[in-house]
Amino acid sequence: MTIDRYTKIVLTVIAVSLATIALQHVIPSAFAQQSARPVKVVICDSEDTDRCARVGFLNNDSAYRPTPRLLVGN
């Protein structure tokens, strides 16, 4: 009885492995964009293009460890 269970487990592992190998060519691979420099992203108001977010430091941030914050101004 244990040999039968062992055989079923081994054959199931082999079947799943073969199915995985067969499906590797069906599913397309995803690749990240390879760019030499980072892409700049600007977040602006859709109706007022002069109102955009900027990264800066708040006045009460610690002088030892300033943390950049996303600031939205008028």
Phi and psi in degrees as a GROMACS rama.xvg file:
@    title "Ramachandran Plot"
@    xaxis  label "Phi"
@    yaxis  label "Psi"
@TYPE xy
-71.1946  -29.0145  THR-2
-68.2916  -38.3116  ILE-3
-64.0476  -43.5225  ASP-4
-65.1746  -43.2849  ARG-5
-60.6448  -44.0416  TYR-6
-62.7337  -42.5877  THR-7
-63.8866  -40.6255  LYS-8
-65.8244  -44.7492  ILE-9
-64.5161  -43.4331  VAL-10
-66.5439  -34.6559  LEU-11
-66.7171  -42.0082  THR-12
-62.8009  -41.752  VAL-13
-64.121  -42.3797  ILE-14
-64.9208  -42.8636  ALA-15
-65.6999  -39.0202  VAL-16
-64.6029  -43.7585  SER-17
-65.5902  -38.8982  LEU-18
-64.6335  -39.6929  ALA-19
-63.463  -44.1227  THR-20
-63.7917  -40.7619  ILE-21
-67.5465  -34.4201  ALA-22
-85.5409  -6.81225  LEU-23
-62.2542  -32.6979  GLN-24
-87.2361  -13.2276  HIS-25
-83.7611  -41.2725  VAL-26
-86.5195  124.391  ILE-27
-70.1807  148.415  PRO-28
-83.2462  147.961  SER-29
-106.196  135.578  ALA-30
-126.601  143.086  PHE-31
-79.0631  154.086  ALA-32
-68.8699  129.223  GLN-33
-102.203  107.416  GLN-34
-121.748  147.679  SER-35
-73.0533  -23.9604  ALA-36
-135.945  158.741  ARG-37
-69.8356  155.331  PRO-38
-91.9171  128.895  VAL-39
-82.7662  130.711  LYS-40
-118.877  129.448  VAL-41
-118.888  129.584  VAL-42
-103.428  115.781  ILE-43
-127.09  161.251  CYS-44
-71.6744  137.268  ASP-45
-69.7411  -25.0535  SER-46
-100.876  -26.0409  GLU-47
-124.799  97.0832  ASP-48
-71.2681  -12.5992  THR-49
-79.3288  -11.9833  ASP-50
-100.126  99.2528  ARG-51
-126.312  155.555  CYS-52
-82.4977  150.672  ALA-53
-139.587  158.301  ARG-54
-97.7128  129.523  VAL-55
-157.69  -168.174  GLY-56
-119.185  138.131  PHE-57
-78.6141  157.43  LEU-58
-63.4777  -31.8951  ASN-59
-91.4519  11.1581  ASN-60
-70.261  150.159  ASP-61
-65.8382  138.004  SER-62
-71.4145  -24.5374  ALA-63
-80.771  -35.7339  TYR-64
-136.432  73.9245  ARG-65
-69.1421  135.795  PRO-66
-108.673  123.458  THR-67
-63.2137  139.692  PRO-68
-126.265  153.949  ARG-69
-88.0621  113.531  LEU-70
-107.69  135.169  LEU-71
-117.403  120.056  VAL-72
-120.083  167.526  GLY-73
